[in-house]
Amino acid sequence: MSRSAEQLYEEAGAQFAPALARLARAVEKNPEKARDLEQEMHCVLWTSLARFKGDCALKTWVYRVAHNVAADHVARAARGPQKVPLDEVEALPDCSDVENEAGEALALAQVGELVRRLPAIDAQVIVLWLEGESAAEIAEITGLSPGAVSVRVHRIKALLADYFASPHLTGDSA
């Protein structure tokens, strides 16, 4: 017995809505635009489920749809006029607060900013990896080979590690 698009959407929403929200926030810095992107992901997912035949896992379908919507969003933003000159982009948060909770929040903000600066496919790969997906699952979602996924994850992790090992995080300007 096959499930209706509505049943599939309810199942997908229950399982993957938080991941879609995180993906939208990873791709879009502006909170309002991130919510719009998340809503767009849900709308496209809703309409796409009428074509879902079960040839892949529901999770794969959901992530593939979300990936395509996110990639389109990034491409539209790249084609559109730049709203903020590069020299006016806010710097990453300062690490002068040593409290654990604030430090963790700061590190997460910095990781989020760094992920937003990655090419769209790299951002998608690392967000899926952070969601706990395997290289094989990420490959199926993104269309990359599992080997390419593993290489990208390794390179992005090294990039993040290098960034956090840099002395510029101390907030000292002297």
C-alpha positions as CSV (number, residue, x, y, z in Angstrom):
1,M,0.0,0.0,0.0
2,S,1.5,3.3,-1.0
3,R,1.5,6.3,1.1
4,S,-0.1,9.6,-0.1
5,A,2.0,12.7,-0.6
6,E,0.4,14.2,2.5
7,Q,1.4,11.2,4.6
8,L,4.9,11.3,3.2
9,Y,5.1,15.1,3.9
10,E,3.9,14.5,7.5
11,E,6.5,11.8,8.0
12,A,9.3,13.9,6.4
13,G,8.3,17.0,8.4
14,A,8.3,15.0,11.7
15,Q,11.8,13.5,10.9
16,F,13.6,16.2,9.0
17,A,12.2,19.6,9.8
18,P,14.9,20.5,12.3
19,A,17.6,19.5,9.8
20,L,16.0,21.6,7.1
21,A,16.0,24.6,9.5
22,R,19.7,24.0,10.2
23,L,20.5,23.8,6.5
24,A,18.6,27.0,5.8
25,R,20.5,28.8,8.6
26,A,23.8,27.4,7.4
27,V,23.2,28.7,3.9
28,E,21.6,32.1,4.8
29,K,22.9,34.4,7.4
30,N,19.9,36.7,7.6
31,P,17.4,35.1,10.0
32,E,14.4,36.3,8.1
33,K,15.7,35.1,4.8
34,A,16.7,31.8,6.4
35,R,13.1,31.3,7.6
36,D,11.9,32.1,4.0
37,L,14.4,29.6,2.6
38,E,13.2,27.0,5.1
39,Q,9.6,27.7,4.1
40,E,10.6,27.4,0.4
41,M,12.2,24.0,1.1
42,H,9.0,22.8,2.7
43,C,6.9,24.1,-0.2
44,V,9.1,22.4,-2.8
45,L,9.2,19.3,-0.8
46,W,5.4,19.2,-0.5
47,T,4.9,19.5,-4.2
48,S,7.8,17.1,-5.0
49,L,6.4,14.2,-2.9
50,A,3.7,13.6,-5.5
51,R,6.5,12.3,-7.8
52,F,8.1,10.2,-5.0
53,K,8.0,6.6,-6.1
54,G,10.1,5.1,-3.3
55,D,13.2,4.4,-5.6
56,C,15.3,5.9,-2.8
57,A,14.9,6.5,0.9
58,L,12.6,9.3,2.0
59,K,15.5,10.9,3.8
60,T,17.5,10.9,0.5
61,W,14.6,12.5,-1.3
62,V,14.1,15.2,1.4
63,Y,17.8,16.1,1.5
64,R,18.1,16.1,-2.3
65,V,15.1,18.5,-2.6
66,A,16.5,20.7,0.2
67,H,20.0,20.7,-1.3
68,N,18.5,21.8,-4.7
69,V,16.5,24.6,-3.1
70,A,19.5,25.7,-1.1
71,A,21.7,25.6,-4.2
72,D,19.2,27.7,-6.2
73,H,19.0,30.2,-3.3
74,V,22.8,30.6,-3.3
75,A,22.9,30.9,-7.1
76,R,20.2,33.6,-7.0
77,A,22.1,35.5,-4.4
78,A,25.3,35.2,-6.4
79,R,23.6,36.5,-9.5
80,G,21.8,39.3,-7.7
81,P,23.2,42.7,-6.6
82,Q,25.4,42.7,-3.6
83,K,23.6,44.4,-0.8
84,V,26.6,45.0,1.4
85,P,30.1,45.9,0.2
86,L,32.8,43.4,1.2
87,D,34.6,45.9,3.4
88,E,31.4,46.4,5.4
89,V,30.8,42.7,6.2
90,E,30.8,42.2,9.9
91,A,33.9,40.4,11.3
92,L,33.5,37.1,13.0
93,P,32.6,37.5,16.7
94,D,35.4,38.3,19.0
95,C,36.6,35.5,21.4
96,S,37.4,37.8,24.3
97,D,34.7,36.2,26.5
98,V,36.2,33.1,28.2
99,E,33.0,31.7,29.8
100,N,32.3,28.2,28.5
101,E,28.8,28.8,27.4
102,A,29.6,32.1,25.6
103,G,32.7,30.5,24.1
104,E,30.7,27.6,22.7
105,A,28.1,29.9,21.3
106,L,30.9,32.0,19.7
107,A,32.6,29.0,18.2
108,L,29.3,27.8,16.8
109,A,28.7,31.3,15.3
110,Q,32.1,31.3,13.8
111,V,31.6,27.8,12.3
112,G,28.3,28.9,10.9
113,E,29.9,32.0,9.3
114,L,32.7,29.9,7.9
115,V,30.2,27.3,6.5
116,R,28.3,30.2,4.9
117,R,31.5,31.3,3.1
118,L,32.1,27.8,1.6
119,P,31.0,27.0,-1.9
120,A,27.4,25.7,-1.9
121,I,28.3,22.1,-2.4
122,D,30.9,22.1,0.3
123,A,28.5,23.8,2.7
124,Q,25.9,21.1,1.9
125,V,28.4,18.3,2.4
126,I,29.6,19.6,5.8
127,V,26.1,20.3,7.0
128,L,25.0,16.8,6.1
129,W,28.1,15.4,7.8
130,L,27.3,17.4,10.9
131,E,23.8,15.9,10.8
132,G,25.5,12.5,11.1
133,E,25.0,11.3,7.5
134,S,27.6,8.8,6.1
135,A,29.7,9.5,3.1
136,A,27.5,7.1,1.1
137,E,24.3,8.9,2.1
138,I,25.8,12.3,1.4
139,A,27.0,11.0,-2.0
140,E,23.5,9.8,-2.9
141,I,22.0,13.2,-1.8
142,T,24.5,15.5,-3.5
143,G,25.5,13.4,-6.6
144,L,29.2,13.3,-5.6
145,S,31.0,10.0,-5.2
146,P,31.6,8.7,-1.7
147,G,35.3,9.3,-2.1
148,A,34.8,12.9,-3.2
149,V,32.5,13.4,-0.1
150,S,35.2,12.0,2.2
151,V,37.9,14.2,0.7
152,R,35.6,17.3,1.0
153,V,34.8,16.5,4.6
154,H,38.5,16.0,5.4
155,R,39.5,19.3,3.7
156,I,36.7,21.3,5.4
157,K,37.5,19.9,8.8
158,A,41.2,20.8,8.2
159,L,40.2,24.3,7.1
160,L,38.1,24.7,10.3
161,A,40.8,23.3,12.5
162,D,43.4,25.7,10.9
163,Y,41.1,28.6,11.4
164,F,40.5,27.9,15.1
165,A,44.3,27.3,15.6
166,S,45.1,30.7,14.2
167,P,46.2,33.5,16.6
168,H,43.7,35.9,15.2
169,L,41.0,34.5,17.5
170,T,42.5,36.0,20.7
171,G,41.0,39.4,20.0
172,D,44.5,41.0,20.6
173,S,45.4,43.6,18.1
174,A,48.8,44.5,19.5
